[in-house]
Amino acid sequence: MAKLTFPWLALGMGLLVAAGLLSSGVLSANANYALPLLTLLIVNEFGFFVTAIGAGVGINRLLRDGMQPALLMVIISDAILAGGFLYLAIRLWPGMAAA
């Protein structure tokens, strides 16, 4: 069995955090969330940092060990999730929902 590296773990954690945020109604138009806004922002920030660091560690490992298609796909997935968390943070921030 192959050893799981941090980019893989970051992808799994990011997907779980994203599923939790989406199930709490983070994209609802009327700002009727299942969790308090500050909690949503903190969880969102955690997801952003985990996936962004996972992408960074993956890029470092890719440069060190050479081209690995599976690792490249995980890096791209982590970067997309980090961008999604950034979008959610901007959308959740008070006064930015209209943007």
N, C-alpha and C positions, 0 to 999 in steps of 0.2 A: 504494500500500500504506500502510495506516495505521501510525503509529508506536506501538510497544508501550510502554505505560506500566508503572510499577512494580507496580501491583495485578495486572495480567495476568501479569507475570513471577513475582510472588510466588505466584500461584495455581499456575502450572506447577511452580515449585520445590517448593511445598508438597505437590503431588500426587506428585512424584518421591520426596520424603523419606518421605511416608506409605507409598508402595509399598515402599520399601526397608525401612522399619521393620516393616511387616506381613510381608514375606517373610523377615525374620530371626526370626520367631516371637515377636514382642513380646506377643502376646495368648495365648500358651500357658499353660495352667493350672498346669503343673509347673515353671515358671521355667527351662526348658531352652532358653536363647537361643543363637542362632548367633553372636552378638557379645557381648563383655563388657558388663556392666550399665552401667558408666560411659560407655562409647561410646554405648550406646543412649540414655542420658539426655542426653548432649551433642548428639547428632543430633536428638533430640526437641526440645530447647530451641532449637536453630537453626531447626527447622521452625516452632515456635511464634512466635518473634520475627519471622521473615520474613513469615509470614501475618498476624500482628497488625499489623505495620508496614504491610503492603500494604493491609489494611482501613482503617487510619488515613489513609494517603495518599489512598486512594480516596474516603473521606468528605470530606477536605479539597478534593479536586478536584471532587467532586460539588457541594459548597457553593459553590465558586468559579465553576464553569462552567455550573451548572444541571443539571436532571434529564436523565440519560442511562440508559435501561433496561439497556443492556449493562453499563455500569459498575456499576450498582446490583446486578446479578446477580453480578458479580465480587466486589464488596464483601461480599455475603452469603456467597458461597462461601469467601472468605478468612476471614471470621469463624467460619464453621462448622469449617473446618480448624483454626483456632487453638484453638477449643474442644475439638476432637478431640485435638490435641496436648497440651492441658492435662490432659484425661482420661487420656491415656496416661502422662504424667509422674507423675500421682498414683498410677496403677496400678503403674507400674514402681518407684516409691520403695520401698525395703526396709521391710517391716512394714505396708505399705498394701495388699498384694495381696488380703487378706481382705475389704477394704471394697468 
